[in-house]
Amino acid sequence: MSRFQPLQASAPVTLFHDGHCPFCRVEVAWLEKHRQRERVKLVDIQSPTFNAEAYGTRFERMMGKLHVLDSQGAWYIGMDASRALYAVLGYRRLVWLSCLPGVCGVMDAGYRFFARRRVRLGQWWEKRQAKRCSKRS
């Protein structure tokens, strides 16, 4: 896949997200209010009705990285999934910048680091948010 391939993603795209992940829930809430909302179909892979095999993959594989499927049947996985999503939402210039040599590598490495630790980071973040809310009460 070319470094700029995510810019070719065709709307609407299907974003497969983990409904148990606190960070994913925040992102999905933002997407549901986005002005280009009709360009993204949201699928919670934690839903009891979700069947990864229907998409030719396994649940365990989808849990490890973000997945986006565009209207032409192209899959984007990991940081490229984020790039494809933001490209169809209209942030093409930012996506293009994120594809440049150097920037691309750093962002891809950052995504891999985050993806491996998102469950623990999410638990830490939720505890921190709960403490903030209890202090305000």
Secondary structure per residue as TSV (DSSP state, phi and psi in degrees):
chain	resnum	aa	ss	phi	psi
A	1	M	-	360.0	135.6
A	2	S	-	-68.6	151.7
A	3	R	T	-57.5	-31.1
A	4	F	T	-96.6	7.9
A	5	Q	G	-54.7	-39.4
A	6	P	G	-57.9	-23.5
A	7	L	G	-68.4	-15.6
A	8	Q	G	-91.4	-0.6
A	9	A	-	-56.5	136.3
A	10	S	-	-103.2	126.7
A	11	A	S	-77.1	151.5
A	12	P	S	-77.0	154.1
A	13	V	E	-110.9	155.5
A	14	T	E	-107.7	121.5
A	15	L	E	-100.6	118.9
A	16	F	E	-94.9	116.3
A	17	H	E	-127.1	160.1
A	18	D	-	-93.5	105.4
A	19	G	T	-65.9	-11.1
A	20	H	T	-90.6	-11.8
A	21	C	-	-83.8	122.9
A	22	P	H	-58.8	-39.3
A	23	F	H	-67.3	-39.7
A	24	C	H	-63.6	-40.5
A	25	R	H	-63.1	-38.6
A	26	V	H	-64.8	-45.3
A	27	E	H	-63.1	-43.4
A	28	V	H	-64.3	-40.8
A	29	A	H	-60.0	-40.8
A	30	W	H	-64.9	-44.3
A	31	L	H	-63.3	-36.6
A	32	E	H	-65.0	-22.0
A	33	K	H	-100.4	-5.8
A	34	H	-	-65.5	145.3
A	35	R	T	-64.9	-22.1
A	36	Q	T	-103.4	27.7
A	37	R	G	-50.4	-35.2
A	38	E	G	-67.1	-12.0
A	39	R	G	-85.7	-3.3
A	40	V	E	-132.6	126.2
A	41	K	E	-100.8	130.9
A	42	L	E	-103.0	129.9
A	43	V	E	-127.9	120.1
A	44	D	E	-85.8	113.8
A	45	I	T	-72.8	-9.8
A	46	Q	T	-88.4	-5.7
A	47	S	S	-64.2	140.4
A	48	P	T	-61.6	-22.1
A	49	T	T	-90.8	-5.2
A	50	F	-	-73.8	135.8
A	51	N	-	-129.9	101.5
A	52	A	G	-61.5	-33.9
A	53	E	G	-60.7	-29.1
A	54	A	G	-63.3	-20.3
A	55	Y	G	-105.3	8.4
A	56	G	T	77.1	26.3
A	57	T	S	-142.5	-172.8
A	58	R	-	-118.5	149.4
A	59	F	H	-56.1	-46.5
A	60	E	H	-57.9	-37.6
A	61	R	H	-68.1	-39.1
A	62	M	H	-71.2	-26.8
A	63	M	H	-69.2	-24.8
A	64	G	H	-78.8	-27.2
A	65	K	S	-149.2	154.1
A	66	L	-	-65.5	140.4
A	67	H	E	-127.1	136.3
A	68	V	E	-130.5	134.7
A	69	L	E	-116.7	122.7
A	70	D	-	-89.4	175.1
A	71	S	T	-68.1	-15.1
A	72	Q	T	-94.7	1.6
A	73	G	S	90.3	8.1
A	74	A	-	-83.3	134.0
A	75	W	E	-95.1	141.2
A	76	Y	E	-127.3	130.8
A	77	I	E	-129.4	143.1
A	78	G	T	72.8	-137.8
A	79	M	H	-62.6	-31.9
A	80	D	H	-64.2	-29.7
A	81	A	H	-65.5	-42.7
A	82	S	H	-62.8	-43.3
A	83	R	H	-61.5	-45.5
A	84	A	H	-62.5	-43.2
A	85	L	H	-58.9	-50.1
A	86	Y	H	-70.2	-27.9
A	87	A	H	-64.9	-44.7
A	88	V	H	-73.2	-18.9
A	89	L	T	-83.5	-5.4
A	90	G	T	104.9	8.6
A	91	Y	-	-100.3	44.9
A	92	R	H	-62.0	-37.6
A	93	R	H	-64.8	-42.6
A	94	L	H	-65.1	-40.0
A	95	V	H	-63.1	-44.2
A	96	W	H	-57.8	-45.1
A	97	L	H	-60.7	-38.8
A	98	S	H	-70.5	-12.3
A	99	C	T	-92.5	-7.9
A	100	L	S	-68.5	148.8
A	101	P	T	-55.0	143.8
A	102	G	T	87.9	-62.7
A	103	V	H	-61.8	-44.8
A	104	C	H	-57.9	-48.8
A	105	G	H	-62.4	-42.5
A	106	V	H	-65.1	-44.3
A	107	M	H	-66.7	-40.1
A	108	D	H	-62.5	-43.4
A	109	A	H	-64.6	-41.9
A	110	G	H	-61.6	-41.0
A	111	Y	H	-63.3	-46.7
A	112	R	H	-59.7	-42.1
A	113	F	H	-60.6	-48.2
A	114	F	H	-64.7	-46.8
A	115	A	H	-59.0	-38.6
A	116	R	H	-69.8	-23.3
A	117	R	H	-115.4	7.3
A	118	R	H	-62.2	-33.6
A	119	V	H	-66.0	-50.2
A	120	R	H	-64.6	-43.2
A	121	L	H	-62.4	-38.7
A	122	G	H	-64.9	-41.1
A	123	Q	H	-64.4	-43.8
A	124	W	H	-61.0	-44.5
A	125	W	H	-63.6	-43.0
A	126	E	H	-63.4	-40.5
A	127	K	H	-63.5	-41.9
A	128	R	H	-63.1	-42.6
A	129	Q	H	-64.6	-39.5
A	130	A	H	-64.4	-40.1
A	131	K	H	-63.5	-41.2
A	132	R	H	-61.8	-43.2
A	133	C	H	-66.8	-38.6
A	134	S	H	-69.5	-31.7
A	135	K	H	-69.1	-32.2
A	136	R	H	-74.8	-24.8
A	137	S	-	-75.0	360.0
